[in-house]
Amino acid sequence: MKSHLVIFAVLIAGFIIYNFFFKLEDDRSDTVVNIVYASVLFGYISFMAYALLRKMKK
């Protein structure tokens, strides 16, 4: 489970770094990138929850 948390921390850091330093010039494209990145983050949260529940079941 520790490796999942490290990967999640790297994803969060990447999201923060992107929003501070690498924003796109076009607002629509920037919004699309933010939505896709946030969707990946929420998907990974759900994967971690599923993995934890599966581990608790055993």
Kinemage of the C-alpha trace (Angstrom):
@kinemage 1
@onewidth
@group {chain A} dominant
@subgroup {mainchain}
@vectorlist {calphas} color= white
{ca met a 1} P 0.000 0.000 0.000
{ca lys a 2} L 2.941 2.304 0.596
{ca ser a 3} L 3.869 2.255 -3.092
{ca his a 4} L 0.326 3.360 -3.976
{ca leu a 5} L 0.644 6.349 -1.676
{ca val a 6} L 4.008 7.308 -3.165
{ca ile a 7} L 2.574 7.155 -6.693
{ca phe a 8} L -0.422 9.219 -5.574
{ca ala a 9} L 1.889 11.806 -3.979
{ca val a 10} L 3.859 12.061 -7.235
{ca leu a 11} L 0.620 12.538 -9.195
{ca ile a 12} L -0.521 15.277 -6.804
{ca ala a 13} L 2.881 16.983 -7.012
{ca gly a 14} L 2.723 16.814 -10.801
{ca phe a 15} L -0.731 18.397 -10.775
{ca ile a 16} L 0.442 21.238 -8.548
{ca ile a 17} L 3.614 21.813 -10.557
{ca tyr a 18} L 1.654 21.854 -13.813
{ca asn a 19} L -0.804 24.423 -12.491
{ca phe a 20} L 1.932 26.707 -11.151
{ca phe a 21} L 4.551 26.514 -13.895
{ca phe a 22} L 3.319 24.870 -17.109
{ca lys a 23} L -0.121 26.317 -17.797
{ca leu a 24} L -1.153 26.383 -21.435
{ca glu a 25} L -1.797 29.699 -23.149
{ca asp a 26} L -5.251 28.687 -24.375
{ca asp a 27} L -7.747 28.662 -21.511
{ca arg a 28} L -9.917 25.956 -23.075
{ca ser a 29} L -6.970 23.602 -23.577
{ca asp a 30} L -5.734 24.299 -20.060
{ca thr a 31} L -9.182 23.465 -18.678
{ca val a 32} L -9.273 20.208 -20.650
{ca val a 33} L -5.842 19.203 -19.327
{ca asn a 34} L -6.899 20.021 -15.752
{ca ile a 35} L -10.109 17.985 -16.091
{ca val a 36} L -8.283 14.983 -17.547
{ca tyr a 37} L -5.558 15.139 -14.892
{ca ala a 38} L -8.143 15.449 -12.102
{ca ser a 39} L -10.027 12.482 -13.569
{ca val a 40} L -6.845 10.415 -13.459
{ca leu a 41} L -6.313 11.436 -9.828
{ca phe a 42} L -9.853 10.467 -8.813
{ca gly a 43} L -9.551 7.222 -10.760
{ca tyr a 44} L -6.366 6.385 -8.890
{ca ile a 45} L -8.074 7.164 -5.569
{ca ser a 46} L -10.825 4.708 -6.465
{ca phe a 47} L -8.235 2.105 -7.465
{ca met a 48} L -6.476 2.524 -4.104
{ca ala a 49} L -9.796 2.142 -2.276
{ca tyr a 50} L -10.610 -0.997 -4.264
{ca ala a 51} L -7.167 -2.472 -3.571
{ca leu a 52} L -7.523 -1.717 0.137
{ca leu a 53} L -10.978 -3.284 0.343
{ca arg a 54} L -9.753 -6.357 -1.539
{ca lys a 55} L -6.799 -6.645 0.849
{ca met a 56} L -9.079 -6.296 3.896
{ca lys a 57} L -11.391 -9.016 2.571
{ca lys a 58} L -8.607 -11.633 2.536
